[in-house]
Amino acid sequence: MALFFDQAWFDAQLKELGATRDDVARLLKLSQEQVAELWKDQRELRGAEVQALAAYLKTAVSEVASRAGVSTRWS
């Protein structure tokens, strides 16, 4: 399980792009329920998902990993 998922930060990043959690679901090939689990801190992003989300949000992989509370180290 994730250490802490920063919902507000992710929602703000999505808003800046004019994107939604549904867009995240499509990007990561997850159901809406699985994305809701991420936001509720009940599911941890996998490495490939962190990388895909970082590219989509145009931010560093380490930033996404940190904001998602992923315990894996990223460079």
C-alpha positions in Angstrom: 0.0 0.0 0.0 1.2 3.5 -0.7 2.6 5.5 2.2 0.6 8.6 1.3 -1.2 9.7 -1.9 -1.3 13.4 -2.3 -4.8 13.7 -3.8 -4.8 17.5 -3.9 -1.5 17.6 -5.8 -2.6 15.1 -8.4 -6.0 16.8 -8.9 -4.3 20.1 -9.3 -1.9 18.7 -11.9 -4.8 17.1 -13.8 -6.8 20.4 -13.7 -3.8 22.3 -15.2 -3.9 19.9 -18.1 -7.7 20.0 -18.4 -7.6 16.3 -17.6 -9.6 14.1 -15.3 -9.2 10.9 -13.3 -11.0 9.1 -16.2 -8.0 10.2 -18.4 -5.7 8.6 -15.8 -7.7 5.4 -16.0 -7.3 5.3 -19.8 -3.7 6.2 -19.6 -2.8 3.5 -17.1 -5.3 1.0 -18.5 -7.1 0.8 -15.1 -10.7 0.8 -14.2 -12.3 3.9 -12.6 -12.5 1.8 -9.4 -8.8 1.1 -9.5 -8.0 4.8 -10.0 -10.3 5.6 -7.1 -8.3 3.1 -5.0 -5.1 5.0 -5.9 -6.7 8.3 -4.8 -8.0 6.7 -1.5 -4.5 5.3 -0.8 -5.7 1.7 -1.1 -3.5 0.8 -4.1 0.1 1.7 -4.9 1.2 2.8 -8.4 3.5 0.3 -10.1 6.8 1.5 -11.6 5.5 1.6 -15.2 2.5 3.5 -14.0 4.6 6.1 -12.2 6.7 6.6 -15.3 3.6 6.9 -17.6 1.9 9.3 -15.2 5.0 11.5 -14.9 5.3 11.7 -18.7 1.6 12.6 -18.9 1.8 15.2 -16.2 5.1 16.5 -17.6 6.9 16.2 -14.3 9.8 14.3 -12.8 9.3 10.6 -12.1 10.7 11.2 -8.6 8.0 13.9 -8.0 5.2 11.6 -9.0 6.6 8.7 -6.9 7.0 11.0 -3.9 3.5 12.5 -4.3 2.0 9.0 -4.7 3.8 7.8 -1.6 5.6 5.0 -3.6 8.2 3.5 -1.4 10.4 2.5 -4.4 13.4 4.8 -5.1 13.4 6.6 -8.3 16.2 8.5 -10.0 
